[in-house]
């Protein structure tokens, strides 16, 4: 799964939750959700994956890294078989939220119960001590992430109170008549605030303002949703306040200072993918057009 692929599914779920909470279940919400879902497992995901693979290949060659074991279909099938049981965990979360079976919080609780079940009874690698240690470790990471989310919502309140998005949108409308320039400035704004804001306030604050402007300049709403998804994916793993990045650091036991230098080139590769997707709407829209034309 690539960055665009995973972020599209993630943004789809986050968008549904955000707009259900705000009471807006169609219109702008539908355009964003539809665009994000169209990105899932399609051209942007493949494009991002190819670019990242090329970077990894060049990086490995320059560092003199030796190739691993040759490809084996048997080993691949064995790995796929071993991944079926744990892969049900994210399936429970996504399908449960999208299907309206339970809330995101309840989905997390159900996923934890399922993870404990397979750890104890399927793999038999988890005991009471391991559960307690996992709970303590998870609590520490959750506390760190929740602090970031709290500050993110506080920051969103500040920029909303100061009418930053409205001011920026007025600047867009008055400064240029070029759709490309408008789209580029929107992307820069989303990348900037996405590093400090949680996705939910970002969606609720920017989409109602930016989507009408995008439509006014002839930007396809599906294209807008796809680009928005990629923007959020990049912003969420960007220092200094990307919550998923802090979570990964906590799980791996490394500091942000250790992670930041090697992640910068990867962010550059994602920006290349973003630019290509932004400049070539026909490349990323032909599959959604085929799907929705039926």
Secondary structure, DSSP 8 states (H G I E B T S, - for coil): --HHHHHHHHHHHHHHHHHHHHT--STHHHHHHHHHHHHTTSHHHHHHHHHHHHHHHHHHHHTT----S---HHHHHHHHHHHHHHHHHHHHHHHHHHTTSS-HHHHHHHHHHHHHHIIIIIS----HHHHHHHHHHHHHHHHHHHHHHHHHHHHHHHHHHTTHHHHHHHHHHHH---HHHHHHHHHHHHHHHHTTS-HHHHHHHHHHHHHHHHHHTT--HHHHHHHHHHHHHHHHTSTTT-HHHHHHHHHHT--HHHHHHHHHHHHHHHHHHHHHHHH-HHHHHHHHHHHHH-
